[in-house]
Amino acid sequence: MALILERLGEEEGVIRRFRQEKITTDIISLMSLYDFNCLGVNDKATIMKIAC
């Protein structure tokens, strides 16, 4: 997951939070906007890139 986030240009803090919460690619499709906001991803375009 970290590699995907790095390629999308996400900040190290966001990548760290995804690691700490053990977010994997299979969990992404189950996440809500609130979940992404809690992880520091607030831009809807970025959320769509991560989810696809």
C-alpha positions as CSV (number, residue, x, y, z in Angstrom):
1,M,0.0,0.0,0.0
2,A,2.9,2.4,0.8
3,L,4.2,2.0,-2.7
4,I,0.9,2.9,-4.2
5,L,0.6,6.0,-2.0
6,E,4.2,7.0,-2.8
7,R,3.4,6.8,-6.6
8,L,0.3,8.9,-6.1
9,G,2.5,11.5,-4.4
10,E,1.1,11.3,-0.9
11,E,2.9,12.8,2.0
12,E,5.0,10.7,4.3
13,G,2.6,11.4,7.2
14,V,-0.3,9.9,5.3
15,I,1.7,6.9,4.3
16,R,2.7,6.4,8.0
17,R,-0.9,6.6,9.1
18,F,-1.9,4.0,6.6
19,R,0.9,1.7,7.9
20,Q,0.0,2.3,11.5
21,E,-3.7,1.5,10.9
22,K,-2.7,-1.5,8.8
23,I,-4.7,-0.3,5.8
24,T,-4.4,-2.7,2.9
25,T,-5.7,-2.6,-0.7
26,D,-8.6,-4.9,0.2
27,I,-9.8,-2.6,2.9
28,I,-9.8,0.6,0.7
29,S,-13.1,-0.3,-1.0
30,L,-14.8,-0.5,2.5
31,M,-13.6,2.9,3.7
32,S,-15.9,5.9,3.9
33,L,-15.0,9.6,3.3
34,Y,-14.8,10.0,7.1
35,D,-12.2,7.2,7.3
36,F,-10.1,8.8,4.6
37,N,-10.4,12.2,6.4
38,C,-9.3,10.6,9.7
39,L,-6.2,9.3,7.9
40,G,-5.4,12.8,6.5
41,V,-6.7,12.3,2.9
42,N,-9.2,15.1,2.4
43,D,-9.2,15.7,-1.3
44,K,-11.9,13.7,-3.1
45,A,-9.8,13.4,-6.3
46,T,-7.0,11.8,-4.3
47,I,-9.4,9.5,-2.6
48,M,-10.7,8.4,-6.0
49,K,-7.2,7.7,-7.2
50,I,-6.4,5.6,-4.1
51,A,-9.7,3.7,-4.4
52,C,-9.2,2.9,-8.1
